[in-house]
């Protein structure tokens, strides 16, 4: 990679850094770019925000949703079959 | 443990397990399957259940595995069309010289529970709009937390291909979130 990555390249590196440890040269190119580019620094931050949000349990998730009576009955039946077997 | 306990699992935790599953699988039908498979597996495994763990925690642990199984199975059914990788759409996000086509707006830092719930809803909506294969890779990685290596193996794609799909999925997700008002109001 050349001495300075473009925004597009940096977005690729930042994404990959979410999944594995980057080789040294890539890490350096990314860091240098992030240090001077507001947009890419934001992108990098937002990748982490997204992950955090996705992995946060919230009680505000549709609390009223539940199994339908039909599904409940079906599962009950399957469990009973298994217990009887 | 008696069979009676098993019946209370469904009554006490069925709806909870269903909600957890639905959030990751984006389908009522698959979520019902996940709950059923979880409870049946729990029945087989109940001798191993020490009884001191919270049953909900124990069942949720089993559910997480079942969800990954179901996502995998769903993946095998997905055909990957030639234009499914969204390359052109990514091109439109950047200028020719590699700069962002549009400046990125900053996001707020939501703390309130209600706000978080709303955001989660928006995240799920945006994830639903990704191309199928991208949505699967993204949700295996970000929601289920699988390692990319495992995902590549499941999908039978190269690591490079996997990174490309994840990169594009992430670009589209953040764009979708921004377009839906995720960005801090009034911020430049």
Interface residues (C-beta under 8 A of the other chain):
Chain A: X6 X7 X8 X9 X11 X12 X15 X16 X18 X19 X20 X38 X39 X40 X42 X43 X45 X46 X47 X49 X50 X51 X53 X54 X55 X56 X58 X59 X60 X61 X62 X63 X65 X66 X67 X68 X71 X72 X74 X75 X76 X78 X79 X82 X83
Chain B: X3 X6 X7 X10 X14 X15 X18 X19 X22 X23 X32 X35 X36 X39 X40 X43 X44 X94 X97 X98 X99 X100 X103 X104 X105 X106 X107 X113 X114 X116 X117 X118 X119 X120 X123 X141 X142 X143 X145 X147 X148 X163 X166 X167 X170 X171 X173 X174 X177
